[in-house]
């Protein structure tokens, strides 16, 4: 029976969630599986399929001893390599089917092989053409006074150094709360940003949420956020100017990822030549407030 327990890792924050009651049906959703597995596992899967496919047809050719002319090397492995040549439609000219049975098996192999190779080629194209966002998020978020108000600050940058047009950012707070009836529920609160849009996202972007009295974070502390199992979700989206494709990225921050009374290290400087420089080596650095 298929397993009904699976583990989901949230890569940005390291949170783990166990899911029960949903059987794994990978064979019914192969497209999603192949789009999400790592490149080494994808090539290993295709290589395993190629090897197993030719083993199967070598066994079929073995059902008739003289079905293939000029078999070289003789025996099973000769039929295996003949299957490889047939699948690839190479046709070196030495080995060839010489009986009706071998011709039928070869025809069936060519048909299924062409279909399989077409699916593999389509999957490889889909993997290579899928838009990926190279957005760099700071490891920590900071909370500090700004304009005499406590402000949550997050930092992001475009690693590709090209332009992401009409970039948009959304920040949400997810935490467990109790209703008036005492029912415990997980609620999602929108946290307004001082600027949630960037017409040309090229370098760095510091996103700020002012913790006003009506903010869902008003009065929150690191301890209360941990008690409520709260975390932040920051999502960025925009259009890649180079490819015209829509890019999306997200980052999660747990309570332990927040640094109170800290600020981000300044990464922008101007040299004596009047040229502005951004030092991404200090992108993740934070400093305590004096």
N, C-alpha and C positions, 0 to 999 in steps of 0.2 A: 504494500500500500504506500502511496506517496506520503511524505512527511507533511504534517499539518502545523509544524512549528518552524519558524524561520526567524533569522536575526537581521535587523536592518541597522546599518551603521550610518550615523550622520557624520560625514567626513569633516565638515568645518569645525564642529564643536566636540566631536568624540562621544556624543550621547548615543546610547544603545537602546533599542526598542525591540522587545520580543513580540512577535505576532503569532497568535494561535487561531486555529480553525480555518485557515486558508491553505488548501493543498497546493503544492508546487506543481504547476502544469507547464513546464518549460517547452514541451513539444507542441503545445497549443499557442505559444507566443515566442517562436524562435526569432522573429525579427527583433523584438525588444531585447531578448537575451544577447543576440549578436551585436546589437548596438550599444550594449552596456558593459560587456565583458572587456577585459584589458586586451591590448593588441597581442601579447604573447599567447594568451589563452585562445584568442580568435584564430591565429595561425596554427596553433596546435590542434584545434578542433578541425580545421579544414584539412590539415595534414593527416589526421587520424581518419577522417572520412575518405580521403583519397586512397589511403592504404587499405582500409576495410573494403571499399568499393571494388578495388582490383583483386583483392583476395576472393571476394564473392564470385566474380566472373571467372577467375582462374579455376575455381572449383567447378563452375558450370562447364567450362571447356573441358575439364578433366573427365566429364561423364562420357565422352567419346574419345577414345585413344588417338585415332588418326584424323581428328577434325581439323587440325592445323598443319599445313604443309611447311616443311623446312623448319621445324620447331628447334630453336636454339637459344639457350641450352635446353636439352631434353628434360622432360618431366614437368613438375608443377611450376617451378619458377620460370621456365620458358613460357608457359601459359600466362603466368602473372605479367611478365614483361610484354607479351602480346596484348594483354588487356590494357596495359598502360599506353601502348602505341595506338590501340583502337580508340581508347577514351580521348586521347589528345589529337586524334585524326592525323597522326604523323604519316603512317604508311611508308615505312622504309623500303618495302618491296620484297623482302626476303620471306617473312612469314605472312601467310594469308589463309583465310578459311578455304577448305576444299570439300566440305560436305554441307548438305542442306542444314543439318543441325547446327553446325558451327556458324553458318551464315545467319541463321535465325538468332542465335545468341549474340553475334556481333552486331546485328541490326538493332536488337533490343538495347545492347550496351551503348551504341552510338546515340540512340534516341534519349535514353535516360541520362547519359553523360552530357549531352548538349544542354538538356534542361538544367541539370545540376550546375554545370559551369556557368550558365546564364544567371542562375540565382546567386552563385558565389560572386560573380563579377558585379552584379547589381548591389549586393551587400557591401562589397569593398568600395564601390563608388559612393554609396550612401554614407559609409564611415568617413571617407576622405572629404566629401562635400558638406558634411554636417558643420554648421557654424559653431565655433567654440569661442567663448569669451575669455580672454586673458586678463581678467581683472584681479588686481592685487589688493587684498584687504588687510588692514593692520590687525595684528594678533589680538590687540586689546582695544577696548573702548575706554574713554576717560570721561570723568565728570568733574567739572571745575566751574568756578564762578566766571561769568562773562556778561558784561554790561550789568553788573550787580545782581545777576540771576543765575542760579545753578543751571548748568548746560551740559547735556550729554553730547559728546563729540565722537565721531567715527571717521576713519580715513580710508580712502580708496584711491587706486591709481590704475591707469591703462598701461599694461606691460608691453603692448605692441607698439606704442609710441605713434600710432596713427590716430585718426579722428573718429570718435564714436558720436554720430550726429544725434541730436535731440535725446540725450541720455536722461533717464528718469530714475529716481530713487524712491523707495518706499520703506519705511521702518515700522515694524509692528512689535508689540509686546504681547507675549503669550504667557499666561499664568493661570493658576487654579484659584477659583474664588467660590464663595458660598452665596447662594441665592437667599432671598428673604425667608424661604421655607427651609433653609438649611441644606439644600441640595448642592453638592459639590460639582462644579462645572469648570471646564477649561475655556476661558474667554480670550479673544484676540482683540487688542486695542491698537488703533492707528495712532502713531506718534508723529504729529506734524513736524516737518523739517522747515528750517528757515528758508532754504532753497532746495526744492526737490527736482529741479530741472537744470540741465546743463546743455546749452545749445551745441557746444563743441567740446566734448570730454577728451582731452589730449594728455594732460599731465596728472596732477593730483587733484583730489576733491575731498575737502573736509566737510562732512555733513553734521549739522547741529540741530538738536532738539532742545528747546528751552523748557525747563521743568517748572512751568508756571503752576499756580495753585490748582488749576483745572486739568493739569496734565495727569495721565494715568500713573506717572512715576512720582508725582508729588508726595513727599514724605517717605519715599521708599529708601531702604538701606540694603546693604549687602545681605544682612540677616533675614530681612523680610522677603527679599527676592528668593533666597534659598528655601525658606519655609513654604512659599507659594509655588515652588518648582517653576519659577519664571525664567524666561530667556528671550532674547531679542532676535528678530529676523530682519536682516537688511537685504533687499533685492535691488539689483541694478539692471536696467535694460536700455537698449538703444540700437541704432542702425550703424553697422560698420560702413564707413565711407568708401572703403576699398572694394568690398564685395557686394554691398547693398543688402546684406543679410541682417536679420534681427538677432542681436546677441542678448543673452540673459545670464546672470550670475547671482549667487546668493551667499550670505555668510551668517552664521549664527553665533551669538555671544551668550554664554552662561554667566551667572552671577560672579563666578570666580574670574571671568575674563574682564570684568569692569574694574577700573582703577579710579578710586575716589581721591579727589584733591591731587590729581596729576594732570599733566598736559603733554601733548605730543612734542617731540623734539623737532626743532625747525630744520627742514631739509632744503629750504630755498636760500640761496646766498647770491650776492653780486660781487664779481671780481673787480679788480682794478681796471680791467679792460671794458667794464660796463656791461658784461654779458652775464645774464642770470644763469645759475647752475642749480640743478636739483640733485641731491645726493640720496639716492634710493637705498644706500647702505644703512641709513639711519631711519628708514621708513617705519620700522616697528618700534623704534625707541620711544620711551616715555620718560618724563622727568617729574619728580615731586614738586609741588608748589612751595615757595618759600613761606 
